[in-house]
Amino acid sequence: MNKKFYKYVNTVFVVVPMTLIMAFVGLIRNYGFGEDWFFKFLKAWSVMLPVAYLAAFIIIPQARKFTERLIKN
């Protein structure tokens, strides 16, 4: 794989399952398995996925820097 796309693809493999789990748990806790639970799930997940994907590019580098500073001391 081209190194240029590695971080984007890697982020997808982290964000997609995490947001699926979060959307499912949030839906079940708030609404349960109602009549239209699947559409509510898709609606929640369609908002979560792009937000989490973009947030990951902000959070991951900052978390890496913080961890490096913490471990060095």
Chimera marker file (.cmm) of the C-alpha trace (Angstrom):
<marker_set name="trace">
<marker id="1" x="0.000" y="0.000" z="0.000" r="1" g="1" b="0" radius="0.5"/>
<marker id="2" x="1.111" y="3.503" z="-0.727" r="1" g="1" b="0" radius="0.5"/>
<marker id="3" x="2.401" y="5.189" z="2.453" r="1" g="1" b="0" radius="0.5"/>
<marker id="4" x="0.589" y="8.346" z="1.411" r="1" g="1" b="0" radius="0.5"/>
<marker id="5" x="-2.831" y="6.805" z="2.140" r="1" g="1" b="0" radius="0.5"/>
<marker id="6" x="-1.847" y="4.669" z="5.138" r="1" g="1" b="0" radius="0.5"/>
<marker id="7" x="-3.047" y="7.038" z="7.881" r="1" g="1" b="0" radius="0.5"/>
<marker id="8" x="-6.383" y="7.654" z="6.141" r="1" g="1" b="0" radius="0.5"/>
<marker id="9" x="-7.150" y="3.960" z="5.697" r="1" g="1" b="0" radius="0.5"/>
<marker id="10" x="-5.924" y="3.125" z="9.196" r="1" g="1" b="0" radius="0.5"/>
<marker id="11" x="-8.192" y="5.808" z="10.642" r="1" g="1" b="0" radius="0.5"/>
<marker id="12" x="-11.183" y="4.341" z="8.788" r="1" g="1" b="0" radius="0.5"/>
<marker id="13" x="-10.510" y="0.926" z="10.351" r="1" g="1" b="0" radius="0.5"/>
<marker id="14" x="-10.505" y="2.488" z="13.821" r="1" g="1" b="0" radius="0.5"/>
<marker id="15" x="-13.387" y="4.937" z="13.410" r="1" g="1" b="0" radius="0.5"/>
<marker id="16" x="-15.949" y="2.736" z="11.625" r="1" g="1" b="0" radius="0.5"/>
<marker id="17" x="-16.206" y="-0.054" z="14.230" r="1" g="1" b="0" radius="0.5"/>
<marker id="18" x="-15.978" y="2.392" z="17.119" r="1" g="1" b="0" radius="0.5"/>
<marker id="19" x="-18.805" y="4.563" z="15.817" r="1" g="1" b="0" radius="0.5"/>
<marker id="20" x="-20.913" y="1.498" z="15.001" r="1" g="1" b="0" radius="0.5"/>
<marker id="21" x="-20.607" y="0.329" z="18.591" r="1" g="1" b="0" radius="0.5"/>
<marker id="22" x="-21.256" y="3.786" z="20.025" r="1" g="1" b="0" radius="0.5"/>
<marker id="23" x="-24.316" y="4.390" z="17.828" r="1" g="1" b="0" radius="0.5"/>
<marker id="24" x="-25.742" y="0.981" z="18.699" r="1" g="1" b="0" radius="0.5"/>
<marker id="25" x="-25.216" y="1.356" z="22.453" r="1" g="1" b="0" radius="0.5"/>
<marker id="26" x="-26.591" y="4.911" z="22.447" r="1" g="1" b="0" radius="0.5"/>
<marker id="27" x="-29.642" y="3.867" z="20.491" r="1" g="1" b="0" radius="0.5"/>
<marker id="28" x="-30.412" y="0.885" z="22.693" r="1" g="1" b="0" radius="0.5"/>
<marker id="29" x="-29.959" y="2.901" z="25.895" r="1" g="1" b="0" radius="0.5"/>
<marker id="30" x="-32.137" y="5.786" z="24.735" r="1" g="1" b="0" radius="0.5"/>
<marker id="31" x="-34.815" y="4.125" z="22.623" r="1" g="1" b="0" radius="0.5"/>
<marker id="32" x="-34.531" y="0.343" z="22.877" r="1" g="1" b="0" radius="0.5"/>
<marker id="33" x="-35.576" y="-1.921" z="20.021" r="1" g="1" b="0" radius="0.5"/>
<marker id="34" x="-38.574" y="0.083" z="18.929" r="1" g="1" b="0" radius="0.5"/>
<marker id="35" x="-40.403" y="-0.105" z="15.661" r="1" g="1" b="0" radius="0.5"/>
<marker id="36" x="-37.929" y="1.962" z="13.627" r="1" g="1" b="0" radius="0.5"/>
<marker id="37" x="-34.729" y="1.285" z="15.570" r="1" g="1" b="0" radius="0.5"/>
<marker id="38" x="-32.693" y="0.439" z="12.472" r="1" g="1" b="0" radius="0.5"/>
<marker id="39" x="-33.393" y="3.778" z="10.779" r="1" g="1" b="0" radius="0.5"/>
<marker id="40" x="-32.611" y="5.647" z="13.984" r="1" g="1" b="0" radius="0.5"/>
<marker id="41" x="-29.355" y="3.705" z="14.153" r="1" g="1" b="0" radius="0.5"/>
<marker id="42" x="-28.423" y="4.619" z="10.568" r="1" g="1" b="0" radius="0.5"/>
<marker id="43" x="-29.322" y="8.250" z="11.177" r="1" g="1" b="0" radius="0.5"/>
<marker id="44" x="-27.157" y="8.445" z="14.312" r="1" g="1" b="0" radius="0.5"/>
<marker id="45" x="-24.283" y="6.598" z="12.676" r="1" g="1" b="0" radius="0.5"/>
<marker id="46" x="-24.357" y="8.749" z="9.531" r="1" g="1" b="0" radius="0.5"/>
<marker id="47" x="-23.738" y="11.796" z="11.726" r="1" g="1" b="0" radius="0.5"/>
<marker id="48" x="-21.184" y="10.128" z="14.005" r="1" g="1" b="0" radius="0.5"/>
<marker id="49" x="-18.966" y="8.688" z="11.295" r="1" g="1" b="0" radius="0.5"/>
<marker id="50" x="-17.792" y="11.878" z="9.552" r="1" g="1" b="0" radius="0.5"/>
<marker id="51" x="-17.508" y="13.781" z="12.842" r="1" g="1" b="0" radius="0.5"/>
<marker id="52" x="-15.398" y="11.041" z="14.422" r="1" g="1" b="0" radius="0.5"/>
<marker id="53" x="-13.278" y="10.625" z="11.288" r="1" g="1" b="0" radius="0.5"/>
<marker id="54" x="-12.381" y="14.317" z="11.195" r="1" g="1" b="0" radius="0.5"/>
<marker id="55" x="-11.908" y="14.503" z="14.967" r="1" g="1" b="0" radius="0.5"/>
<marker id="56" x="-9.500" y="11.573" z="14.833" r="1" g="1" b="0" radius="0.5"/>
<marker id="57" x="-7.075" y="13.600" z="12.707" r="1" g="1" b="0" radius="0.5"/>
<marker id="58" x="-7.049" y="16.290" z="15.375" r="1" g="1" b="0" radius="0.5"/>
<marker id="59" x="-6.963" y="14.047" z="18.446" r="1" g="1" b="0" radius="0.5"/>
<marker id="60" x="-4.539" y="11.300" z="17.380" r="1" g="1" b="0" radius="0.5"/>
<marker id="61" x="-1.480" y="13.548" z="16.788" r="1" g="1" b="0" radius="0.5"/>
<marker id="62" x="-2.124" y="15.430" z="20.036" r="1" g="1" b="0" radius="0.5"/>
<marker id="63" x="-2.539" y="12.180" z="21.962" r="1" g="1" b="0" radius="0.5"/>
<marker id="64" x="0.696" y="10.845" z="20.467" r="1" g="1" b="0" radius="0.5"/>
<marker id="65" x="2.606" y="13.965" z="21.547" r="1" g="1" b="0" radius="0.5"/>
<marker id="66" x="1.113" y="13.870" z="25.035" r="1" g="1" b="0" radius="0.5"/>
<marker id="67" x="1.933" y="10.163" z="25.419" r="1" g="1" b="0" radius="0.5"/>
<marker id="68" x="5.526" y="10.688" z="24.281" r="1" g="1" b="0" radius="0.5"/>
<marker id="69" x="5.983" y="13.490" z="26.816" r="1" g="1" b="0" radius="0.5"/>
<marker id="70" x="4.386" y="11.424" z="29.580" r="1" g="1" b="0" radius="0.5"/>
<marker id="71" x="6.464" y="8.328" z="28.898" r="1" g="1" b="0" radius="0.5"/>
<marker id="72" x="9.775" y="10.240" z="28.627" r="1" g="1" b="0" radius="0.5"/>
<marker id="73" x="9.394" y="11.667" z="32.136" r="1" g="1" b="0" radius="0.5"/>
<link id1="1" id2="2" r="1" g="1" b="0" radius="0.2"/>
<link id1="2" id2="3" r="1" g="1" b="0" radius="0.2"/>
<link id1="3" id2="4" r="1" g="1" b="0" radius="0.2"/>
<link id1="4" id2="5" r="1" g="1" b="0" radius="0.2"/>
<link id1="5" id2="6" r="1" g="1" b="0" radius="0.2"/>
<link id1="6" id2="7" r="1" g="1" b="0" radius="0.2"/>
<link id1="7" id2="8" r="1" g="1" b="0" radius="0.2"/>
<link id1="8" id2="9" r="1" g="1" b="0" radius="0.2"/>
<link id1="9" id2="10" r="1" g="1" b="0" radius="0.2"/>
<link id1="10" id2="11" r="1" g="1" b="0" radius="0.2"/>
<link id1="11" id2="12" r="1" g="1" b="0" radius="0.2"/>
<link id1="12" id2="13" r="1" g="1" b="0" radius="0.2"/>
<link id1="13" id2="14" r="1" g="1" b="0" radius="0.2"/>
<link id1="14" id2="15" r="1" g="1" b="0" radius="0.2"/>
<link id1="15" id2="16" r="1" g="1" b="0" radius="0.2"/>
<link id1="16" id2="17" r="1" g="1" b="0" radius="0.2"/>
<link id1="17" id2="18" r="1" g="1" b="0" radius="0.2"/>
<link id1="18" id2="19" r="1" g="1" b="0" radius="0.2"/>
<link id1="19" id2="20" r="1" g="1" b="0" radius="0.2"/>
<link id1="20" id2="21" r="1" g="1" b="0" radius="0.2"/>
<link id1="21" id2="22" r="1" g="1" b="0" radius="0.2"/>
<link id1="22" id2="23" r="1" g="1" b="0" radius="0.2"/>
<link id1="23" id2="24" r="1" g="1" b="0" radius="0.2"/>
<link id1="24" id2="25" r="1" g="1" b="0" radius="0.2"/>
<link id1="25" id2="26" r="1" g="1" b="0" radius="0.2"/>
<link id1="26" id2="27" r="1" g="1" b="0" radius="0.2"/>
<link id1="27" id2="28" r="1" g="1" b="0" radius="0.2"/>
<link id1="28" id2="29" r="1" g="1" b="0" radius="0.2"/>
<link id1="29" id2="30" r="1" g="1" b="0" radius="0.2"/>
<link id1="30" id2="31" r="1" g="1" b="0" radius="0.2"/>
<link id1="31" id2="32" r="1" g="1" b="0" radius="0.2"/>
<link id1="32" id2="33" r="1" g="1" b="0" radius="0.2"/>
<link id1="33" id2="34" r="1" g="1" b="0" radius="0.2"/>
<link id1="34" id2="35" r="1" g="1" b="0" radius="0.2"/>
<link id1="35" id2="36" r="1" g="1" b="0" radius="0.2"/>
<link id1="36" id2="37" r="1" g="1" b="0" radius="0.2"/>
<link id1="37" id2="38" r="1" g="1" b="0" radius="0.2"/>
<link id1="38" id2="39" r="1" g="1" b="0" radius="0.2"/>
<link id1="39" id2="40" r="1" g="1" b="0" radius="0.2"/>
<link id1="40" id2="41" r="1" g="1" b="0" radius="0.2"/>
<link id1="41" id2="42" r="1" g="1" b="0" radius="0.2"/>
<link id1="42" id2="43" r="1" g="1" b="0" radius="0.2"/>
<link id1="43" id2="44" r="1" g="1" b="0" radius="0.2"/>
<link id1="44" id2="45" r="1" g="1" b="0" radius="0.2"/>
<link id1="45" id2="46" r="1" g="1" b="0" radius="0.2"/>
<link id1="46" id2="47" r="1" g="1" b="0" radius="0.2"/>
<link id1="47" id2="48" r="1" g="1" b="0" radius="0.2"/>
<link id1="48" id2="49" r="1" g="1" b="0" radius="0.2"/>
<link id1="49" id2="50" r="1" g="1" b="0" radius="0.2"/>
<link id1="50" id2="51" r="1" g="1" b="0" radius="0.2"/>
<link id1="51" id2="52" r="1" g="1" b="0" radius="0.2"/>
<link id1="52" id2="53" r="1" g="1" b="0" radius="0.2"/>
<link id1="53" id2="54" r="1" g="1" b="0" radius="0.2"/>
<link id1="54" id2="55" r="1" g="1" b="0" radius="0.2"/>
<link id1="55" id2="56" r="1" g="1" b="0" radius="0.2"/>
<link id1="56" id2="57" r="1" g="1" b="0" radius="0.2"/>
<link id1="57" id2="58" r="1" g="1" b="0" radius="0.2"/>
<link id1="58" id2="59" r="1" g="1" b="0" radius="0.2"/>
<link id1="59" id2="60" r="1" g="1" b="0" radius="0.2"/>
<link id1="60" id2="61" r="1" g="1" b="0" radius="0.2"/>
<link id1="61" id2="62" r="1" g="1" b="0" radius="0.2"/>
<link id1="62" id2="63" r="1" g="1" b="0" radius="0.2"/>
<link id1="63" id2="64" r="1" g="1" b="0" radius="0.2"/>
<link id1="64" id2="65" r="1" g="1" b="0" radius="0.2"/>
<link id1="65" id2="66" r="1" g="1" b="0" radius="0.2"/>
<link id1="66" id2="67" r="1" g="1" b="0" radius="0.2"/>
<link id1="67" id2="68" r="1" g="1" b="0" radius="0.2"/>
<link id1="68" id2="69" r="1" g="1" b="0" radius="0.2"/>
<link id1="69" id2="70" r="1" g="1" b="0" radius="0.2"/>
<link id1="70" id2="71" r="1" g="1" b="0" radius="0.2"/>
<link id1="71" id2="72" r="1" g="1" b="0" radius="0.2"/>
<link id1="72" id2="73" r="1" g="1" b="0" radius="0.2"/>
</marker_set>
